[in-house]
Amino acid sequence: MDINNLMRNKKSWDEVASRFFGRNPLPEYGPMAPLEDELNLLGNVTNWKVLDIGCGSGHSLKYMDERQASELWGIDLSTKQLEAAAKTLSNSHAPVQLFESAMEVNPGLPNNYFDLVYSIYAIGWTTDLQKTFRNVHQYLKPGGIFVFSWEHPFYRLVSQKDNHFAMKISYHQEGPYDHISWQQPAIMQQYKISTYVNYLVETGFQIERLIEDIAISPEDLKRQENRWYSIAKANMIPPTFIIKCKKI
Ligand SMILES: C[S@@+](CC[C@H](N)C(=O)[O-])C[C@H]1O[C@@H](n2cnc3c(N)ncnc32)[C@H](O)[C@@H]1O
């Protein structure tokens, strides 16, 4: 765990949080990824105890509440995101527990407790992927499900000029990198798909699905001028990947 990077990222997220309130929450998994409605990775969550890792403004937990989950738990590093989440979830039917914490540490969550742990576009912020996976494994009941989405590790390695694509960074190079698109300094983590898969397997998860498909929505077509997520590039490389696995 890298405390300096975590502190830097916390400051950064507190500054930018409001730009991300409600961005790509469930049933979305991330930019140009198929929706949960199509993928059906979660199934029926009625009466499930669910935990959202990097819950942000709480919109995915709200989705869980609308689907009759019995308990809504969330962890996030950012005070501002959690303040927003508390507001988003103020009228929830299910009880809500929010923890201001890095996902790398257990802030006092119960073991063998959750039916579902999920994370929408947050896992690549962890400074210790193996510890984060071990934590998730601990929180889940045996047979419990872990689903997460994140930017596909190939996506940032390829630059686009008009409709030409060039590989500028090696896929083999893993570890921290500067998040350049914000004014606030922030550090993200690069891992290969095989690293995600192998760490999950080492931790005791059974992989059920790995999704690299794209789905271009009408909103994506409207937003196609977005510098980072372009449709031409998405047609070459998936912007998002999703993994579903099970605690065995
Ligand atoms: C792109 S947002 C996604 C938020 C939410 N999952 C959603 O879909 O709306 C990433 C979130 O990860 C949180 N985050 C960043 N680093 C974290 C860490 N090490 N531990 C826990 N949360 C972290 C940020 O504060 C932010 O709320």
The ligand as a Gaussian input file, in Angstrom:
#p B3LYP/6-31G(d) Opt

LIG

0 1
 C      -14.682000       6.747000     -11.329000
 S      -15.252000       6.813000      -9.673000
 C      -16.490000       5.560000      -9.684000
 C      -17.541000       5.776000      -8.635000
 C      -18.702000       4.803000      -8.632000
 N      -18.280000       3.425000      -8.554000
 C      -19.608000       5.012000      -9.822000
 O      -19.689000       4.111000     -10.664000
 O      -20.250000       6.066000      -9.915000
 C      -13.905000       6.060000      -8.746000
 C      -14.116000       6.118000      -7.246000
 O      -13.050000       5.417000      -6.609000
 C      -12.728000       6.101000      -5.398000
 N      -11.379000       5.695000      -5.016000
 C      -10.194000       6.061000      -5.562000
 N       -9.186000       5.431000      -4.963000
 C       -9.734000       4.635000      -4.007000
 C       -9.193000       3.726000      -3.048000
 N       -7.906000       3.476000      -2.997000
 N      -10.051000       3.102000      -2.218000
 C      -11.388000       3.337000      -2.277000
 N      -11.955000       4.183000      -3.166000
 C      -11.128000       4.814000      -4.030000
 C      -12.869000       7.571000      -5.757000
 O      -13.008000       8.395000      -4.624000
 C      -14.113000       7.541000      -6.651000
 O      -15.274000       7.746000      -5.902000

